[in-house]
Amino acid sequence: MNWPKRFDQQWGNWVGRLRKPWGVRVLYYHGVVEKIQDPVLENNFHLLSQFREHVQALRERRILSMEEFEQEISKPILTKAPAVLITVDDGYANNLMVADVLREAHLPWCAFLATEPVRANTTIWPLEIRLLLLHGQSDRIELLDQSWSLADRTCRENANRQIVTALKQKSSLERREIASQMRRQFPEGETERLLEQFPSCRMLSWNEVEQLAREGVDIGSHGVEHEIHHAQQPGVVRRSELIRSKNQIEERLQRPCRFFSFPNGDVAADSASEVHQAGYALGFTTVNQMVPHNVNRFLVPRMAPPTREHDFIREFLWT
């Protein structure tokens, strides 16, 4: 049947709306850089220009504070109106640029910190491993019962991919020992030298965290040592990461720490109850979906924004 052209357009618009459900989405970033120095090392970062484009588009939507998000998921049925919660993981010093952009736009957000790298003014362990493997001064290392060539970029990327993946599956005790073995195979002070070369990988200081908190940024926990909460991680380690980091943040900021995001997004069978028992109000994963109406508030899904503005608007802003 030959439908009128106007009807075809209206039908297409209606079908398009059905394919893009409204609701609440939690976005998670890691940080921003003005220029990417190494796309493998800095693969979790957005360009500052890209982030500005995202924020400009987000200003057309309802952006929730953590308090408003808690109220939203407490409703019997989530609103159909588009809404977004902005979160940023790890606690990199480049989050100060995130703060500048969001302050200018008058948008709320939450920063999740790994407290020990913040205290030590260093970086989280997965990024330290990547720094050493991709740029450390060594041609070969012995690790995980294997010899790894670092003779060229291809070899380094292969070692980085396989070693980081393997360490993420280890317990804290095993991971620490293997990381120590690796550090001994590079010159003394190599991590600090590389952090000078790649400042995007360095963490916030506590003074900077305190300033963000004074400006109204919600500060949540990302653990103490960024230990991953998988089934191979002893429960005592998972609970220690939850409780110690919460206490450290509360002691520094003199306010409750009520939110936790799982490092690497991994969870174990008991993770929801562990987050609850540790005294948090919300726990966030990296399960890539919108927030369902019956969400477990200790296993809230989050979505990683694409880098291209067109993809971001199409996939995240229901436009």
For each residue, the residues with C-beta under 8 A, 3 or more apart:
1:
2:
3: 7 8 11
4: 7 8
5: 8 9
6: 9 10
7: 3 4 10 11
8: 3 4 5 11 12
9: 5 6 12 13
10: 6 7 13 14
11: 3 7 8 14 15
12: 8 9 15 16
13: 9 10 16 17
14: 10 11 17 18
15: 11 12 18 19
16: 12 13 19 20
17: 13 14 20
18: 14 15 21
19: 15 16
20: 16 17 318
21: 18 290
22: 80 81 82 318
23: 78 79 80 82 83 290 291
24: 64 69 72 73 78 79 83 84 85 290 291
25: 82 83 84 85 290 291 303 316
26: 69 84 85 87 284 291 300 301 302 303
27: 84 85 86 87 302 303 304 305 316
28: 87 88 89 261 284 286 302 303 304
29: 32 46 51 86 87 88 89 98 304 305
30: 44 45 88 89 90 92
31: 44 45 46 88 90 92 94 95 98 200
32: 29 45 46 47 48 50 51 94 97 98 101
33: 36 37 42 45 46 47 48 94 200
34: 47 48 97
35: 47
36: 33 39 42 45 47
37: 33 41 42 198 200
38: 41 42 134 135 198
39: 36 42 43
40: 43 130 134 157 160
41: 37 38 127 130 131 134 135 198 201
42: 33 36 37 38 39 45 198 200 201
43: 39 40
44: 30 31
45: 30 31 32 33 36 42 94 200
46: 29 31 32 33 50 51 54 305 307
47: 32 33 34 35 36 50 51 307
48: 32 33 34 51 52 97 101
49: 52 53
50: 32 46 47 53 54 307 308 309
51: 29 32 46 47 48 54 55 97 98 101
52: 48 49 55 56 101
53: 49 50 56 57 309 312
54: 46 50 51 57 58 305 309 312
55: 51 52 58 59 101 102 105 107
56: 52 53 59 105
57: 53 54 60 61 309 312 313 317 319
58: 54 55 61 63 84 86 105 107 317
59: 55 56 63 105 107
60: 57 317
61: 57 58 82 83 84 317
62: 81 82 83 84
63: 58 59 83 84 85 86 107 108
64: 24 68 69 72 83 84 85 108
65: 68 69 108 218
66: 69 70 85 108 110 218 258 259 282
67: 70 71
68: 64 65 71 72
69: 24 26 64 65 66 72 73 85 282
70: 66 67 73 74 281 282 297
71: 67 68 74 75
72: 24 64 68 69 75 78 79 83
73: 24 69 70 78 291 295 297 300
74: 70 71
75: 71 72 78 79
76:
77: 293
78: 23 24 72 73 75 291 292 293
79: 23 24 72 75 83
80: 22 23
81: 22 62
82: 22 23 25 61 62 317 318
83: 23 24 25 61 62 63 64 72 79
84: 24 25 26 27 58 61 62 63 64 316
85: 24 25 26 27 63 64 66 69 110
86: 27 29 58 63 102 107 108 109 110
87: 26 27 28 29 109 110 111 112 220 261 284 302
88: 28 29 30 31 95 98 109 110 111 112
89: 28 29 30 112 222 261 263
90: 30 31 112 113 114 124 203 222 226
91: 95 111 112 113 114 117 118 203 204 209 222
92: 30 31 95 123 200 201 202 203 204
93: 96 199 202 203 204 205 208
94: 31 32 33 45 97 98 200
95: 31 88 91 92 98 99 111 204 212
96: 93 99 100 204 208 212
97: 32 34 48 51 94 100 101
98: 29 31 32 51 88 94 95 101 102 109
99: 95 96 102 103 212 215 217
100: 96 97 103 104
101: 32 48 51 52 55 97 98 104 105
102: 55 86 98 99 105 107 108 109
103: 99 100 106 215
104: 100 101
105: 55 56 58 59 101 102
106: 103
107: 55 58 59 63 86 102
108: 63 64 65 66 86 102 216 217 218
109: 86 87 88 98 102 217 218
110: 66 85 86 87 88 217 218 219 220 259
111: 87 88 91 95 209 212 217 218 219 220
112: 87 88 89 90 91 220 221 222 259 260 261 284
113: 90 91 118 204 209 219 220 221 222 245 249
114: 90 91 117 118 124 203 222 223 224 225 226 245 263
115: 118 119 221 223 224 244 245 248 249
116: 119 120 224 225
117: 91 114 120 121 122 123 124 203 225 226
118: 91 113 114 115 121 203 204 205 206 209
119: 115 116 206 248
120: 116 117
121: 117 118 202 203 205
122: 117 128 191 192 195 202 203
123: 92 117 127 128 131 191 195 201 202 203
124: 90 114 117 127 128 203 226 263
125: 128 129 167 175 179 225 226
126: 129 130 164 167 168 226 264
127: 41 123 124 130 131 201
128: 122 123 124 125 131 132 179 191
129: 125 126 132 133 160 163 164 167 179 182
130: 40 41 126 127 133 134 160 164
131: 41 123 127 128 134 135 136 191 194 195 198 201
132: 128 129 135 136 182 183 186 190 191 194
133: 129 130 136 148 150 156 159 160 163 164
134: 38 40 41 130 131 156 157 160
135: 38 41 131 132 156 194 197 198
136: 131 132 133 150 186 190 194
137: 186 187 190
138: 141 150 185 186
139: 149 150 151
140: 147 148 149 150 151
141: 138 147 148 150 159 182 185
142: 146 147 148 181 185
143: 146 148 163 178 181 182 185
144: 163 166 178
145:
146: 142 143
147: 140 141 142
148: 133 140 141 142 143 155 159 163
149: 139 140 152 155 159
150: 133 136 138 139 140 141 155 156 159
151: 139 140 155
152: 149 155 156
153: 156 157
154: 157 158
155: 148 149 150 151 152 158 159
156: 133 134 135 150 152 153 159 160
157: 40 134 153 154 160 161
158: 154 155 161 162
159: 133 141 148 149 150 155 156 162 163
160: 40 129 130 133 134 156 157 163 164
161: 157 158 164 165
162: 158 159 165 166
163: 129 133 143 144 148 159 160 166 167 182
164: 126 129 130 133 160 161 167 168
165: 161 162 168 169
166: 144 162 163 169 170
167: 125 126 129 163 164 170 175 178 179
168: 126 164 165 228 230 264 266
169: 165 166 230 232
170: 166 167 174 175 178 232
171: 174 175 232 233 234 237
172: 175 176 225 227 233 234 237
173: 176 177
174: 170 171 177 178
175: 125 167 170 171 172 178 179 227
176: 172 173 179 180
177: 173 174 180 181
178: 143 144 167 170 174 175 181 182
179: 125 128 129 167 175 176 182 183
180: 176 177 183 184
181: 142 143 177 178 184 185
182: 129 132 141 143 163 178 179 185 186
183: 132 179 180 186 190 191
184: 180 181
185: 138 141 142 143 181 182
186: 132 136 137 138 182 183 190 191
187: 137 190 193
188:
189: 192 193
190: 132 136 137 183 186 187 193 194
191: 122 123 128 131 132 183 186 194 195
192: 122 189 195 196
193: 187 189 190 196 197
194: 131 132 135 136 190 191 197 198 201
195: 122 123 131 191 192 198 199 201 202
196: 192 193 199
197: 135 193 194
198: 37 38 41 42 131 135 194 195 201
199: 93 195 196 202
200: 31 33 37 42 45 92 94
201: 41 42 92 123 127 131 194 195 198
202: 92 93 121 122 123 195 199
203: 90 91 92 93 114 117 118 121 122 123 124
204: 91 92 93 95 96 113 118 208 209 212
205: 93 118 121 208 209
206: 118 119 209 210 252
207: 210 211
208: 93 96 204 205 211 212
209: 91 111 113 118 204 205 206 212 213 219 252 253
210: 206 207 213 214 252 253
211: 207 208 214 215
212: 95 96 99 111 204 208 209 215 217 219
213: 209 210 216 217 219 253 255
214: 210 211
215: 99 103 211 212
216: 108 213
217: 99 108 109 110 111 212 213
218: 65 66 108 109 110 111 259
219: 110 111 113 209 212 213 249 253 257
220: 87 110 111 112 113 249 257 258 259 260 261
221: 112 113 115 242 245 246 249 257 259 260 261 280
222: 89 90 91 112 113 114 226 245 260 261 263
223: 114 115 226 227 241 242 245 260 263
224: 114 115 116 227 240 241 244 245 248
225: 114 116 117 125 172 241
226: 90 114 117 124 125 126 222 223 263
227: 172 175 223 224 233 237 238 241 263
228: 168 233 262 263 264 266
229: 233 238 241 262 263 266 267 268 271 274
230: 168 169 233 266 267 268
231: 268 269
232: 169 170 171
233: 171 172 227 228 229 230 237 238 268
234: 171 172 237 238
235: 238 239 268 270 274
236: 239 240
237: 171 172 227 233 234 240 241
238: 227 229 233 234 235 241 242 268 270 271 274
239: 235 236 242 243 274 277 278
240: 224 236 237 243 244
241: 223 224 225 227 229 237 238 244 245
242: 221 223 238 239 245 246 260 274 275 278 280
243: 239 240 246 247 278 279
244: 115 224 240 241 247 248
245: 113 114 115 221 222 223 224 241 242 248 249 257 260
246: 221 242 243 249 250 257 260 278 279 280
247: 243 244 250 251
248: 115 119 224 244 245 251 252
249: 113 115 219 220 221 245 246 252 253 257
250: 246 247 253 254 255 256 257
251: 247 248 254
252: 206 209 210 248 249
253: 209 210 213 219 249 250 257
254: 250 251
255: 213 250
256: 250
257: 219 220 221 245 246 249 250 253 280
258: 66 220 279 280 281 282
259: 66 110 112 218 220 221 280 281 282 283 284
260: 112 220 221 222 223 242 245 246 275 278 280 282 283 284
261: 28 87 89 112 220 221 222 283 284 285 302
262: 228 229 265 266 267 271 283 284 285 286
263: 89 114 124 222 223 226 227 228 229 266
264: 126 168 228 286
265: 262 285 286 287 302
266: 168 228 229 230 262 263
267: 229 230 262 271 272 285 299
268: 229 230 231 233 235 238 271 274
269: 231
270: 235 238 273 274
271: 229 238 262 267 268 274 275 283 298 299
272: 267 275 276 283 296 298 299
273: 270 276 277 298
274: 229 235 238 239 242 268 270 271 277 278
275: 242 260 271 272 278 280 283 298
276: 272 273 280 283 298
277: 239 273 274
278: 239 242 243 246 260 274 275
279: 243 246 258
280: 221 242 246 257 258 259 260 275 276 283 298
281: 70 258 259 297
282: 66 69 70 258 259 260 297 298 300
283: 259 260 261 262 271 272 275 276 280 297 298 299 300
284: 26 28 87 112 259 260 261 262 300 302
285: 261 262 265 267 299 300 301 302
286: 28 262 264 265 301 302 304
287: 265 299 301 302
288: 301 302 303 304
289: 292 301 303
290: 21 23 24 25 301 303
291: 23 24 25 26 73 78 295 300 301
292: 78 289 295 301
293: 77 78
294:
295: 73 291 292 299 300 301
296: 272 299 300
297: 70 73 281 282 283 300
298: 271 272 273 275 276 280 282 283
299: 267 271 272 283 285 287 295 296
300: 26 73 282 283 284 285 291 295 296 297
301: 26 285 286 287 288 289 290 291 292 295
302: 26 27 28 87 261 265 284 285 286 287 288
303: 25 26 27 28 288 289 290 316
304: 27 28 29 286 288
305: 27 29 46 54 312 316
306: 311 312 315 316
307: 46 47 50 311 312
308: 50 311 312
309: 50 53 54 57 312 313
310: 313 314
311: 306 307 308 314 315
312: 53 54 57 305 306 307 308 309 315 316 317
313: 57 309 310 316 317 319
314: 310 311 317 319
315: 306 311 312
316: 25 27 84 303 305 306 312 313
317: 57 58 60 61 82 312 313 314
318: 20 22 82
319: 57 313 314
